Amino acid sequence: MFTAIAGLAIVIHACSTSFKPVLNSQDGIRFKVTSLAQGREISMVQNKPLFVFVHASWCPTCKKMESEVLNQKEIGTPFNAGLVNVAIDVDGPDGTKLKQTYPIRATPTLFFFNTDGSLAKKIEGFTSIQELRDEIESLMAK
C-alpha cells in the first residue's frame, strides 16, 4: 500500500513539475531573443528573417523536436547565421498575443516571417531536419 501511494506521489509530482525546454544547445539553434516584440525589432534592424518556435511545456512533440531536431548542428548553423530565433510558450503572454493574429491549432507551431514582418510560412507539428533545411533555403532565396 505504501509503495503504491509513494509511486502515485512521484507521478503527480512529475506531472505537475514545470517542464523547462532545452532551447539552447551548443550546436543547435540558439534562441537568444526573449520576446516576440524584441525578435521583430531585431529582425528589421539586422535585415534577417524571423523564426518563431511556439512550444508548450506539456507538449511531448515539442520535447521530441527540441531533443531530436533543434539541437542539431546542421540546423543550428544556418538558423543562427541567417535568422533571428525566438521561442514562445503558447501559454505565455507572447503566445496569447500571437494566437490573436495567427491561429495556433497544434504545438509545436513554427512561423517564418520575412524581414518586413509579413508571414512567409507557418508549419504545424513535428518538423524534420530536412524540412527545416528546405524552409531556410527557400526563405533565404527570396
C-alpha positions as CSV (number, residue, x, y, z in Angstrom):
1,M,0.0,0.0,0.0
2,F,2.8,2.4,0.9
3,T,4.6,1.6,-2.3
4,A,1.5,2.4,-4.3
5,I,1.0,5.8,-2.5
6,A,4.7,6.7,-2.9
7,G,4.6,5.8,-6.6
8,L,1.4,7.9,-7.1
9,A,3.1,10.8,-5.3
10,I,6.1,10.6,-7.7
11,V,3.8,10.5,-10.7
12,I,1.8,13.5,-9.5
13,H,4.9,15.5,-8.8
14,A,6.4,14.7,-12.2
15,C,3.3,15.8,-14.0
16,S,3.0,19.0,-12.0
17,T,6.6,20.0,-12.3
18,S,7.0,22.7,-14.9
19,F,9.0,21.5,-17.9
20,K,11.9,23.7,-18.8
21,P,12.6,23.4,-22.5
22,V,16.1,22.8,-23.7
23,L,16.1,25.6,-26.2
24,N,19.7,26.5,-26.3
25,S,22.3,23.9,-27.2
26,Q,26.0,24.1,-28.1
27,D,25.4,23.1,-31.7
28,G,21.7,23.7,-32.4
29,I,19.5,26.7,-32.7
30,R,20.3,29.4,-30.2
31,F,17.1,31.2,-29.0
32,K,18.6,34.4,-27.6
33,V,15.6,36.6,-28.0
34,T,13.3,36.8,-25.1
35,S,10.1,38.2,-26.6
36,L,8.3,38.3,-29.9
37,A,8.4,42.1,-30.0
38,Q,12.2,42.1,-29.4
39,G,12.5,39.5,-32.1
40,R,10.6,41.5,-34.7
41,E,12.6,44.6,-33.9
42,I,16.0,42.8,-34.2
43,S,14.7,41.1,-37.4
44,M,14.1,44.5,-39.0
45,V,17.3,46.2,-37.7
46,Q,19.5,43.2,-38.8
47,N,17.5,42.7,-42.0
48,K,17.2,38.9,-41.1
49,P,14.0,36.8,-41.3
50,L,12.4,35.8,-38.0
51,F,11.9,32.2,-36.9
52,V,9.4,31.6,-34.1
53,F,9.2,28.2,-32.4
54,V,5.9,28.0,-30.5
55,H,6.0,25.3,-27.9
56,A,4.3,24.2,-24.7
57,S,5.6,22.7,-21.5
58,W,3.0,19.9,-21.7
59,C,3.7,19.0,-25.3
60,P,5.6,15.7,-26.0
61,T,6.0,16.5,-29.7
62,C,7.7,19.8,-28.7
63,K,10.1,18.0,-26.4
64,K,10.9,15.5,-29.2
65,M,11.6,18.2,-31.7
66,E,13.8,20.1,-29.2
67,S,15.8,16.9,-28.5
68,E,16.0,15.5,-32.0
69,V,15.9,18.4,-34.4
70,L,16.5,21.9,-32.9
71,N,19.7,20.9,-31.1
72,Q,21.4,19.6,-34.2
73,K,24.4,21.4,-35.8
74,E,23.1,21.1,-39.3
75,I,20.1,23.1,-38.3
76,G,21.8,25.4,-35.8
77,T,24.5,26.6,-38.2
78,P,22.2,28.1,-40.9
79,F,19.5,29.2,-38.4
80,N,21.9,31.0,-36.1
81,A,23.7,32.7,-39.1
82,G,20.7,33.7,-41.1
83,L,17.7,34.1,-38.8
84,V,16.6,35.8,-35.6
85,N,15.4,32.9,-33.5
86,V,12.6,33.2,-30.9
87,A,11.0,30.5,-28.7
88,I,7.5,31.4,-27.4
89,D,5.5,29.4,-24.9
90,V,2.0,29.1,-26.3
91,D,0.5,29.5,-22.8
92,G,2.5,32.7,-22.0
93,P,1.8,36.3,-22.8
94,D,3.6,36.3,-26.2
95,G,1.8,33.1,-27.1
96,T,-1.6,34.6,-26.3
97,K,-0.7,37.7,-28.5
98,L,0.4,35.5,-31.3
99,K,-2.7,33.4,-31.2
100,Q,-4.8,36.5,-31.6
101,T,-3.3,37.2,-35.0
102,Y,-2.3,33.7,-36.2
103,P,-4.5,30.8,-35.1
104,I,-2.4,28.1,-33.4
105,R,-4.1,24.7,-33.6
106,A,-1.2,22.5,-32.7
107,T,2.2,22.5,-30.9
108,P,4.8,22.9,-31.9
109,T,4.0,25.6,-34.5
110,L,6.8,27.2,-36.5
111,F,6.5,30.6,-38.0
112,F,8.9,32.1,-40.5
113,F,8.5,35.9,-41.0
114,N,10.1,38.0,-43.8
115,T,12.2,40.9,-42.7
116,D,9.3,43.3,-43.4
117,G,7.3,41.4,-40.8
118,S,5.0,39.5,-43.2
119,L,4.3,35.8,-42.7
120,A,6.4,33.7,-45.0
121,K,5.4,30.3,-43.8
122,K,3.6,28.5,-40.9
123,I,4.2,24.8,-40.1
124,E,2.3,22.9,-37.5
125,G,3.5,19.8,-35.8
126,F,6.8,17.9,-35.7
127,T,9.2,19.1,-38.5
128,S,12.2,17.1,-39.6
129,I,15.7,18.4,-40.1
130,Q,15.3,18.1,-43.9
131,E,12.1,20.1,-43.9
132,L,13.7,22.9,-41.8
133,R,16.7,22.9,-44.1
134,D,14.5,23.2,-47.2
135,E,12.5,26.0,-45.5
136,I,15.5,28.1,-44.6
137,E,16.9,27.7,-48.1
138,S,13.6,28.8,-49.6
139,L,13.4,31.8,-47.2
140,M,17.0,32.9,-47.9
141,A,16.5,32.7,-51.7
142,K,13.9,35.5,-51.6
